[in-house]
């Protein structure tokens, strides 16, 4: 069957707006045209291969050159935190050209910075002269014109395109954002400029918008229905000034209260507590033995200030926990934070000191094992798993990470996030032990079913019997950790 190409559709769409103000290129000789020609070399595509136990896939997204040595910033969602670093291979910076083939330059993935929801790659080629965009923290005014330059999808050769819009609102929240309603912004990861052509923000991933440009998804959404929000430069410039490297990974501090364990106080409760016009957060769940627990915070407490200052306010109370966690993430491990806490209505406030610790490791840092014959991947349990399963942080066992949809494990009703407690009647103590016991059992019993005792997310324990395929040669013990 002939593959459908949306390129004629894209060409027709761009032609249809060429007479409007949102044309993909400004008029030649205009200040906007000079700006476009000057800045567009700094807009690139970044591609890499995601190679995991089940598949291999090429992913491509928008990138911005932010340093003259070829440092490129990309949105965090282009390299999701669920992907282990070791599975992301062959990074390349794609530099589009109007007259020649695109130049593909080998690059190194430097790491993620969850403080600002960005990540960085570094060009390996040292003799290339790079055009960089230097972001500034400039005040923006509702009604002023803003400009953007984005990168078109793969089938349009990653060509850079120009947009223009009008600032409609400035929003508070977890991230300071600008809203453009009249006009358009370019796709996710693109820079935004003010009416003096100063770089003042970056378009952020938004619901219903595609962050990738690889032609495997609905890449046209960012053009047909353009994004409306961009994050202001002040939010991410600290990350550009101090990006992660192999020798300097970003370590995020943590106070031991999950975001879901906090709730912003609404107007009704605030009035009851006599906290009118004072943002506050109610604590609902504290990790036993975590920094907050050690410092003396307790469930039911209301945080009303941090380090002697009122909490940063969002546009909605629900945003307060996210804002607090974001502020804490920008601090250092070992820093002491003083919270002003109201235990309950009518009580006196008290000061509680919490020393921040390093946040628990994520699932992408955990070792893994692929039970190839049954089609599932087990990995070491991390803090998030223990929290979701309401188990102690040091609980033993392994967690089901991913499964082949047509594999025996899926047929046998094993589920993602199941916590494996036993393998063939023997308690599971670690991933290494699970791997060793599984391989030994498969060597001696290549066709026998595997019996797992698992705990579901809902909390119940179940026994899962999984029979390996009988019509195929025994595949062996499985993949490595």
N, C-alpha and C positions, 0 to 999 in steps of 0.2 A: 504494500500500500504506500502510495506517495505521501511523504511527510508534509503536513500543512505548514506553510510559512506565513508568518504574520508580517514579513517585511513589506509587501505591497500595502498592507493595511496601515503600517506605520508611516510609509511614504505618503500615502494619501492623507493621513491624519495631519502630518506636519505641513503638507501643502495647504490643507484647509485652514490652518491658523496662520499661514505666512503673512496674510494681510492684517492680522490682529496684532496687538501689542505683545502677545506672548510668543512671537516668532522665535525660532531656535537660534537665530543669530541677529544681533543688532545691526542697524544700518551702517554701512561702511563709512568711515570718516568721522563718526560720532564719538563722543567720549566713551560711551558704552562699548562701541566696537573696539576702540583702542584698549580698553580694559579687558575685554574678552580675549583679544589676541595676546595680551600680556600674561593673563592668568591661566589660560586653558592648558598650557603644558604641565601645570601642577595637578591636573585632574587625570587620574590613571585608573586602571582596573587592577585588582589583585586577585590572582587565582591560585588554587592549590588543589591537591588530591586528598580526599578523605578516604583512607584505606582502612577498613575495619574487618572484623572476622566474617561479616556477611556480604559485604559489597565494596565496590570501589566507585567513587563519584567525584567528578570535577566540580568545584564550586568557585564562582567568580562574583566579586562585589566591587563597589566603588571605593577608591582610595584617594587620599589627599597628601601630596608631598608637603611636609611641614618643616623640612630642614634641607639645606643645600647639599648634604652628603647622601641624600636618598632615603631619609627616614619618612615612612608613609604611615599615616593614621587611618584606621578603618573602624567602622562600628563594631562593637562587641558581638552583635548578633551574626556577623559574618564568620566568626570563629566561636560558636556557642560554647559555654563553659562545660557542657555535657561531653564535648569531644576531647578525648585525651590528646595531649600534645604529640605523643608519639604516633598517633594515627593521622596527623596532618603533615603531608609531605609535598615536596617539589613546589615550594612557593615561588611565584613569579610576579613581577610588576610589568603590566602590559601598558606600553606607551603608544596611544593611537597616533596615526598619521593620515593626512589627507591625500598624500601622493605615493606613499610607500606602504609596504606591509607593516603591521604593528610591530614594534620592537619589544621583545620579551626578555626581561632582565632577571636573572636568578636573584632570589632574595632569601633572607633568613627571618623566620618568625621569632620576634623578640619576647612576646608575651602579652598577656591581658592586663588591663588596669580597670578593675571593677569599681574603683572609686568614681570613675568618669564614664563608664560604659564604653570604653574604647580599647583598641588593641593596636599593636605596632609591628610592622615588618621593616627590614633594613635591606636596601639594595647591596648586593655583593660587588657589583661593578664600581670601581673607585674612580675611574677616569671620566665618567659621564658628568656633564654639567646639568645639574638639576635646578628647575625653577620651583621655588617653595612659596607657600602661602603663610604669611605671618599673621596670626590672629591677635586682635586687640579687644580689650574690654571697653566698649564705647556705649554711652547712653543712647537708647533708641526712643523715638517718639512716635506715638500713634499718628498715622497719616503720612509718614515719610515713605519714600520708595525704597524697596530692598531688591537686590538682584541675586541671582543664583546661577551656578554653572554645574551641570550634572553630566553623567556619563550614560550614553544610550546602551541598550543590551548588545549581546554578542553579535546578533545577526545584522546590527547596524554598525559593526566594526568598532564598538566602544567609542564612537564619536562624541565629543563634548557638545553640550547644548546649553543655551542661554534662557533664563527665565526672568520675569519681572513681576513684582507684586507690591502691595501696599500693606504696611504694618497696620494690623487691626486691633491688637491688644497685647499687653504684656501680662504673663501669668506667673503666679507663684506656685510652689509645689515642691515635690522632691527635686526637680530640676527647674531652674529659671528658663522660661520659654517665651518665644515670640509666636504670635498667631498671624497668619496671612490668609485673608478671605478673598479679597479682591486681587485677582492675578493668580500667580502660581509659584510654587517652589519646585526645585528639581528633586531627583530621587534621593532615597535614603543614603546618608553618608556624604552628601554634597555640601560645599561651603556656601554661606550666605553673606552678602555684603551690604553695607548701608549706602546711603545716597552719595557718600564721598568715596565709594568703592573700597572701603576698609572691611577686612574680613571680621565679622562680628558673631558668627554662629555656624552651626552645622545642622542640617536636616536630620531629624531622628527617626528611627523606625516607628511606624504607626500602624494601628490595626487595619488589616485589609491590604497593606502595602507589602510588596515583595522586596527583600533586601538584596537578593541575588540577581546577577545579570547573565547567567549562563545559558539562557534559552530553554531551560527545562521546566520553567514555571511561567506564570502569567506576568512576564516582565513589563508588559505595557501598562500595568495599573498605575505606576508612578508617573506616567505621561498622560494617559487618558483621564485619570482621576488623581491629580497631583496631591502630594502631601500639603498639610497646612501648618505644621508646627516645626520650629527649629529651636535648638538649645543654645543659649548664649555662651559666648567664648569663655566667660569667667568660670564656667563649670568645668571645662576640660583643659584649659591652658596649663594648669599645674602638672598635668600628665605629660604634656609635650615637653615641658621644661625638665621633667625627671621621668623619662619613660623606663619601662622595665627592660632588663637585659637578662641573658643567661646567668650572669653573675649577680644580678640585682633584681630578682623577681619581686613583684609587689606583694607585700604581706599585709593583710587586712586585719586591723584590730577588732575586738569583739567583746561585748559586755555580758554575754550569756543569757540574752533574752531574745527568742526568735521574734521576727517581725509580726508573726501571727499571734504572738503572746502579748501584744500591746494594742491598745485601742485609743484613738483620739477622742477626747471628751467633747460631746456635742453641746449645743447651746443650752438644752434643757438641763442636763446634768451639771454643766458649768454654773448655771443659775442656782441650782440646789446646793452646790458646794461653795457658793459665794465667791466664784472665780470669774466674774463677769469680765469679758475682754482679755482674759488671761488664758492663752493656749495651755492645755494640759494633756497628759497621757496617762491612762490607767494601765497598770501592770496586771496581766492576767495569768502569765505562766513564766516561771523562771527555771532555768536548767539547774538541777541540783549539782552543787560543787563548782558552778561557773562563777565568773567574776562578780556578777550582780549578787548572787547568793552569798558569796564570801564577804561582800561589802555590806550586806545587811538590807538590801532591797527585798520587799516581800510582795506576794500577790495581793492585789487590792490597793496597793499604794498608788498615789497620783504624783507623777513628776510634773513640777510646775516651773522649774528653772534648771539651767545647767551652767556650772561655773559662774554663778551669780547673775546670769542674764536670763531674761524670759526665753522660752523656747521659740525657735523660728516658726513663723506662722505660714500655713498653706492657704489655699483657697477653700479647702474643705477639711474638717477635722480628721477624716480618714487618711489624709496625707501626712499627719504629724509623725507617726512611727517611722515612715519612710524617710522623712526629712531628718529625724534624729539619728537613724542608722547611717544615713549618708554623711552626716557631720562627724559621727564617730569614726567612720571608715577613713576619713581624711586625717585622723590623728595618728599617733605612733603607739606601737605595742609597748606597754609599760607606763604609758601616761595615766595619771590619776584624774578622774573626772568627779567633780562634786555636784551631786544632784540635790536640789531642794525638793523635799518630798512632803506631801500632805497625807498622813495616814488615813484620815477620814474626816467627814464634815465636823467642823467645830474644834478639831484638834490643832495643836500647834505644829507648824512645819518643823522639819528637822533636816540636817545636812547628812547626806550619805556619800561616802567616798568609795569609788569603784576603780580598781586598777585594771586597765584593759589588757587582755591577753590575745594571743594570735588566734584568729578564727579557725575552727576545725577544718580539716582538709575536705575537699570536694570529691565527688565520685570520679572525676576525670583523673585524679591522682592515685586512685586505687588500682591494685594489681587485678588482673582478669584471667579467666580460664574459659576456653571455648570447648564445651562438650559437643563436638562436631556431629556425632551420630544422632544425638537427640535434638540438636539445633537450638541450644540456648547458651548464653554467656553468663557465668557467675563471676562476681567480683567481691572484693573485701567490703565489708559493711563500713559506712562512714557515719558521722554524727547525724546527718539528716535522716538516714534510714532508721537509726535508733529512735529519733524523735517522732517520726511518723508512726513507728510501730509501738511507741510508748515503752521502749525497753531501755535498760541502763546503757550508758555510752560504751561500757566495756563488755557488753553482751557478746557472746561468741556466735559464730555462724557465718554464712555468706549470703549474698543477695543476688537475685536474678536481675541482670541488667538489661539484656535485650534477648529477643527470640526470633528465629526464622518463622515467618507466618505459616509456612506449610510443613514445619518440622514436627517431629514426634512429641516434643515438649508442649507445643501449642495444642496439639490434638489431645494430649493427656491432661489438659486444663492447668498446666503450670502457668503462672501469671507474672508479668513484670512487677518488680519490687517485692515479690515473695521472699521471705527470709527463710532460708533453708537451715533447719535445726538438726536434721538427721539424714544420713545417707545409708540406706540398707540396715537400719537399726542402730547405727553407730553415731553418737553425737558429733557434730561438725564443730571443730574448734578454731580452724583458720582456713584460709584459701589454700595454702600449701598442703595442708592435711587433706582437704577435700579433693584437690587435684590428684594427690598421690593415691588416695583410696579409690577414687574413680578409675584411674588408669589401671590399678591392680585388678579391680573387679572386671573391667572390660577385657583385660588380657586373658583372664581365666574363664569369663562368661560373656563372650562377645554377642550372644543373642538373647541374653536374659533381660528381663525388665529391671528397671531401677526403681527403688522405692524411696521416696523423699517425704519427710515430715516437714511441713512448712507452716509459717505463720503469715496469714494474710494481713493486709493493711488494716482491715476492719478489726483485727485482733484474734480471730479464731484460728485454731490449729487444724490442719487437714493433712491427710495422707494422700500423696499423689503417686500413682503407679504409671510409669512411662516405659513402653515397650519400644525397643529400637527397630528400625526397618529390617525386615527379614529377607527381602528380595535383593538387597545390595550387599556387596562384599563388606565385611566388618571394617569400618573406617579407622579403627585404632582408638587410641585413648582420647584424642581431641587436640585442640590447639593449645598454645602456650599461654603462660600468664604474662 
